[in-house]
């Protein structure tokens, strides 16, 4: 049992309220996932360079020194913002070049996500702890997806926590379990796709991103996923301009949607939405099986 949450603000004036509304949504999912938690926030400033979300398991990592070394090694200016175990480095650098440099020079630091819009946080511990530690209530942006994990099939670690990312500016959270992640993994590895964990959700994330690299839209990739992903799942995905929700054919994993003129909110349980302004007048519904729900940022 895990918990998923998602929130997309429809109006520009609502961007400053994203974190304030999202934080209690995460905390309400505490009992559904006490092992670890994470969230991805979208809404960067395109054109300023790629944003690299970093994680270090130790407090001894000097992220400012890491950014200085990157600038010296590449002659590229880098901005760094650090908070506890996480940091966000912004620079005009290709993802592959940065990942290779990071592995060589700072093997203890993990690259969580990359792109012009995404910033990602995840850590072990109760969701309420993550919300407090990383100041979720103060975050701003257009939309965000979050996850609270109760581990059933792989280790409890920051690497195994959700959201999972693949490529750039794409992430996925998952409630459920896949029965064929290893066959999917073997197939993708033969095509050159690299995996970082043995978590079943990573297989779904990398399958969809692989299909998009092959030319599919996200919706087309999901349609192929209906045939390829075997198991029970509710998947909530995000790109820079939208949030997408889908359930498997049996739709046994819970999810509820509340939509108003100001926002779209998704959660595993309605109690996670009950505090939202205007939710009493919202269009509230349970997603149908194998139906793609997509909401765009205006």
N, C-alpha and C positions, 0 to 999 in steps of 0.2 A: 504494500500500500504506500503510495506516494501522493504528494499534492502538487498541483500545477496552478499557476496564476498568470494572468496577462491583463494588461491595461493599455489601451490606446486612446489618446486624447484627440478629439476631433477638432477642437478650436485652438488657435495659437495662444490665447490667453490661459488655456488650461495646462500648458507645458510646465509651468512653475509648480503646479499641484501634483505632478505625477508621483513623486516620491512620497509626499504626504498621504496620498490615497493608497499607494502600493504597500507601504510598510505594514499597516494592519492586515492587509490581505495575506501577506507572508506569515505574519504571526499567527493568524487564525488557522493556518495549515500546520502548526507546530506538531500536533499529535499524529498527523498523517506522515510526517517525515522528520523524526528527531535526530537522524544520523548525520545529515549534512544538508546544506542549502546553497542556492546560488541564484543569481539573476543577471540578465543582460539588459542594458539600457541603451536605447538608440536615440540619436539626435545630435550628433557631432556637427562640426562646421566643415562641410566639403571644401576642398581646396587648400586646407591647412596641412595636409599630409596624412599619412596613415597613423592610426591610433593602435598601439600595441599594448594589450592588457597583460600584465605580468604578475606572477605569483612566486613567492619564496616561502618555504616552510619555516625559515628561521628569521628572527628579528635582526640578525647580524648583517643582513644584506644592506649595503649602502646603495640605494637606488640612484642617488645624485651622482655618486662616483661612477656607476654603471653608465649613466647618460653621458658623463664627461668622456669616458673611455670610448663610447660609441662615436662621439663627435671627433675625437682625435683619430680614431682608426679610419673613419670614412670621410672626414672633412665635410660633414653634414650637420647643421644645427639640430639639436634635439631638445624638446621640452619634456620635463618629467614632473609628475604629480604622484606622490606616494601616500598611502594610507594603510598602516598596519602591515599585513603580509602582501598587499597588492600595490601596484603602481601602474600608471598610464604614461607611456612614452610616445610622443608624437614627433614624427620625422618624415621627410620625403624619401622613403626607402622602400624597395620592393619587399614583400613579405618573405619570400624565399631567402633573400640576401640577409635580412635581419635574423631570421630563424637560424640560419647557419652560423652567423656570428655569435648569437646568444649561446648556442650549444657549445661552441668552441671556447668562449671566454667566460661564461657563467653557467656551467652545467647544472648548478643547483637552482637556477631560476627557470620557471616554466612559462612558456608563451601560451596564454589562454585563448586569445582571440586577436584578430587583426581586421582592419577595415577603416573606412573614413567615418563611419557612424557609430559602430558598436563599442561599448565598454562593458567588460564582464567581471563579475565577482563571484567566487565560490570558495567554500571552506567547509571543514567538518564542524560538527556541533549543531545545536538546535537553531532553527530559523530565527527565533527571537534574538539570539546572540549575534548572528550575522547582521540582522537589521540594526542592532545597536552599534556594533563594532564599526560598520562601514557607513553609518549615517544615512540609511536608505531614505528616511523621511525628508532629507534635504536635497535629494537628487531631482534633477530636472531632465526633461526630454519629451519626445513625441510618443514613445511607447516602450514597453518593457515586458519581458516574460521572466517568470521565476519558478523555482522548483524546490520542494522539500522532499528529502529522500529517506525512505525506509529500505535499507539494502536487503535484497533477497537473492542476488545472483552473482555479486562480485564485491570486491573489497570496499571498505569505507575509507575514502581518501579524497583529498581535493580533486585529484585527477578523475576519479570515478563519479564525482558529483556532477549534477546538471547545472546549467545548460551545457550541451555539447555543441561544438562548432566545427565547421569544415569550410575550407576556402576562406573567403572574406565576407564580412557583413551578413553572415547567415548563422542562425543557431536554432536549436531544437530542445524542447523539454518533453518528457514522456512519463505517463503513468500507465503501467502495465508490464508485460513481459513478452519478448519474442522467443519463439521456439526454434528459429533457424538462423541465429546471428552468426554462427561459425561457418555455415555454408555460404552465407552472404560474404563474410569476411574473406574466405578463401578465394571466392570468385573475384572480389575487388582487388585483393592483393596480387592476383595474376595479371591484373590490368595496371599495376603500379600504384595503387592507392595504399597509403601507409596508415597504420593504426597505432594508437598510443595506449589503449587499455583493452581489457577483455569484457568491457561493459556492453550489454546487448544494445543499448541506446546508441552507442557510437556507430554500430553497424547501420542502423536506420539513417542516422545523420549523414554518414559518408555515402551511403547509397543514393540519397536524394541529391546531395551536392554533386556527385559524379554524374548523375543524369542531367543536371543543369549545365555542367561543363560540356556535356555532349550535345547541348543545344536545346534541351527541353526547358519550357517554362516550369516554375515551381508546381503549378497545377498539373502539368503533364507528367512531371516526375512523380507526384503523389498518385496519379492514376496508375502508373506502372507499379508503384509501391503496393497498391491494393493486391496485385498479383504476386509480388515478390516477398512482402513482409508477412510472415506467418506468426500469428499470436493474437494477443489481446492488447489493444493500445488506444490511448488518447494522445495525440501528438499536437503540440502547440509550437508553431514556428514563427520566426521573425526575420525580416529583411529590413533594409533602411526605410522602405516606404510602406510596409504593411505587416499585418499579423494574420496568421493562417491557422485554422483549427480543423482537425479531422479525427474521426473515430473509425475503428475497424468494423467489419461486417456484423459482428455480434453486439457491439456498442455496450459492453458490460462494465466498462470503466467510467466512472461518473464524470460529468462536466456540466456546468450551467453557464449560460451567457446572459448578461444584462446589457442592453443597449439603449442609450438615450441620444439626444441631439449633441451632447457634450462628450460622450465617451463610449467605448465598448470595453466591457470587463468580462473576463473568463476566470472560472475557478472550479476546483473539484467539488466544492460544497458551497451552497448559497450563503452560509453564515460568513464566508469570507467576503461577501459582497454587501452585506447588510448595512454597513456604515457609509456606503457611497452616497453622495448627494443625489437626490431625485430618484433613488432606486425604486421607490414605491410606485413611481409612474413609468418605470422602464419597461421595455419589451424584454421579458424574461422567458427563456426557452432552453430546452435540452437539445443538443445537437443530434441530428439523425445519423444512422449508420452510413458509412462510406459516402458522406456528403462533404464537399469542401466549402468551408466558410472562410471568406477572405475580406479583410477590412483594410482600407488604404488610408494613409496619412494625407490629409488635404494640403 
